[in-house]
């Protein structure tokens, strides 16, 4: 993630018990195109899998960082160390000088049901809180129980707000003294 002016947020490899969250690079596109190729991944978010050239182009844009200097994009690929395979992505859009982070996760269907999304989201949220985020937000389709479970494991709770058909989940972290 490129660091935004005054955000305090920086990208680095994050290790959890089984995973490495690696800062996204264009070179990841080839392996990730296979990971993200299943149309079932789009059941709740719409769209279709990107082709390799489309994904490479998207990763180039993401690697360049946000065109808005008040917004920081953080994007990581999720590597399962035991298999030495990329399994998905996590991302954060950080605003308000690093105080608010909107997070998302996608794990390829081959690796779902193994706690990878939960572990990756927990590691991402921990990084963001460590770096000063005070509000963590995720948007989850009301019918996506697996994603709701991931949000819960990352310490987020559902709100009564619905935005674009998705429930807003939040975790508020007390300000440091």
N, C-alpha and C positions, 0 to 999 in steps of 0.2 A: 504494500500500500504506500503510495506516496504520502508524505505527511503534509497536512494542511496547515496553513498559517495559524499558529496559536492553538492547534487542536491537541498537541501532546501525543497524538496517536501515531505509532510507527509500526511498520510491518516487520515481522521476523518469523522464523520457523517456531512453531509452538508444538511441544511434545506433550502427549497425554499417555496413559498407560499403554495403549495399543497403536496410537495414531501419531502422525506428523501432519500438521497443517503447514503447508509450504506456500509462501507467497506465489501467487499466480504468475506464470510466465507464458509467453506465446508458445514456447516449446512444449507446453503441456497439452496443446490443442489436439495433437494426433491421438494420444491415449484417451483423452477426455471425450473425444468424438465417439469412441466406442462405448465408454461408460454411460454417456448420456443419450445413446441412440434409441432407447426403447420409448416408443410413443406413449406408453403407460405413465411415464414420468410427467406428462403434460395433462393428465386427467383433471387436476384441480387448478392448474395455472393457465391452461390453454396453450395454443401454439403447437409446434411440432419440433422434433429434434433438428438442430442445425447441421448442415453439411460440414465437412472438414474445412473448406475455404471460409464458410460463414463463421464458424467457431474461431478460426484463426483471426479473422478480421475483428470479431467481438473481443477476443483476448488482447489484441493490439490496442483497441480503444480503452479497455479497462486498464491495461498496463500504463497507458499515458496519463491516467488519473482524471479526476473530475475537471471539467472546464470551469467550474465555479470554485473560486479559491476558498469559499466558506464551507465547502463540502469535501470530505475525504472519502474515497472509495477504498475499502479493504477487501481483497479477494484472495482466497486461499484454495488450493486443491487439497483434498484429504487423502493421505497415503496410509494404507494399512500396512504397517511394518512387517508383520508375519508373512504376508504374501508379496511384499514389495510391489504393490499395485495401487494406482490411483482409484478411488472409489466414489468420489463426488467432490462437491465444493461447499464452502461456506463463505458468506460475504457480510460486510458491514458497511453501511452508509452512515458516516459520522458527521454531525452538524452541531451547531451552537457551541463552537469552540471546543469540541470534544465531549461535551456533556450529554449528548443524545446520540444513540447508535441504533439504527434499524438493522436487524439481522435476518438472514435467510440461510437455508441449507437445502441441498439436493444430494441424495445418495442414489447411485445407480441401482436398478432393481436387483441385480445379481447379489448385492451386498446388503439389501434391506433386511430388517428383522434380526440383525446381529448387534444392535446397540451402537452402531457406528455414528449415526446422525446424533444420537443423544450425547455421546462422548465428544464429538466434534463441536456441537453447539455449546456444551458446558465449557470446553476449553476456550472457545471464542469469547463467550461472555466473560469468563474469568480474565482474559487478556484485556478486554475493553474496560472492565471495572478497574483493573490494576492501572490502566492508563488514564483513568479519570472519568469515564462515562458514568453518569448518574441515573440515566433513564435508558433502559434497553427495551426496544420495541420489536415485535414480530407480527406479521399478519398471517393468519391461518384460516383456510377455508373451513366453514363449520362442519363439513362432512369428512374432513381429513383427520381422523382420530390418531393416526400415527404421528402426524406433525404436531397435534395438540399434546401428545405425550412427550415429544421432544421439547416443546416449549415449557411444559411443566417441569421437566427434569433440569432445564436450564434456569429455573427459578422465576419464570414468567407466569403471570396469572391473566386469565381473560378479563377484558373489560366489557362494558355494555356497548362499546362503539363498534360499528360495522362500517368498513370502508371498502368500496368496490367489491362488495359481497363477502369480504373476509373479516373475521373478528380480530380486533386489535388486542394483542397481548402485551403486557408491560411488566417490567421489573424496575422498581425504584430503589436506588441505593442511597443511603443517608450520606449527606455531605461530610467530608472529612473536616475535623476541627482545625 
